[in-house]
């Protein structure tokens, strides 16, 4: 009889693409995941993973087994949902994936609140880029996702996935203190031509959004520096190396030398919670979504410190 935990490990590798990423999602070490799959290979007398460069690839047999594992895990999820629904209280393990600034600025108080009020609920957080997270929840790799989209790039929700709006996160133009916009209260998008931009790398949601926004205003952006983390982008702005558009969530107070200026119209990104339709009645899902919404107004009001303004003396 096949072991469910070993099937779960193989399914995680098929979804995340590597043993290391699967281990992070499951809360195990890479060695533990490798051991689970090695035992599954012995059980099935089948080679499931083959070396490919520095990583691994699934064999054809492994993909068939991973597909079956997905169906079995869905059955287990439905069963656990019915049992939890009958008990009427949030319980069991709940895996949550969130993009970086939500993991930093929103999830800590939410998870602490859930832990204090529902000791039988075991929440596990993984930081994931938003364009990957929706697929993870659709495939059953995580239970709930906190993702975002922009006003000009809506987030697609695949069939079998439900979503709820958490709130709106505003975005500001950040410039060095001596910049031509530093003394302004607002700047129109049409005025942004000729700037040197600092943003996340290509393929990231914020990078793609910046390009769409500027091109929509008639400008071809000159991206001179790229960084994964918003604090790094802010530090580059503080050094006078360019300007950036940064959301407020998880940004924190601005350092000296950086000025926040409103963009007209102000960019907005919408935050969502997403979960599989089959788990919609699970009390843990409903309570986590409710807690996310309840914490958002306070988090949004404290998302950024008071804007730094150039001194007049």
Secondary structure, DSSP 8 states (H G I E B T S, - for coil): ---HHHHHHHHHHHHHSSHHHHHHHHTS-HHHHHHHHHHHHHHHTS--EEEETTEEEE-HHHHHHHHHHHHHHHHHHHHHHHHHHHHTS--EEEEEEE-HHHHHHTHHHHHHHHHHH-TTEEEEEEE--HHHHHHHHHTTS-SEEEEEEETTB-----TTEEEEEEEEEEEEEEEETTSTTTT-SEEEGGG-TT-EEEE--TTSHHHHHHHHHHHHTT---EEEEE-SSHHHHHHHHHTTS-BEEEESTTT-S--TTEEEEEEES--EEEEEEEEEGGGTT-HHHHHHHHHHHHHHHHHHHTSS---------
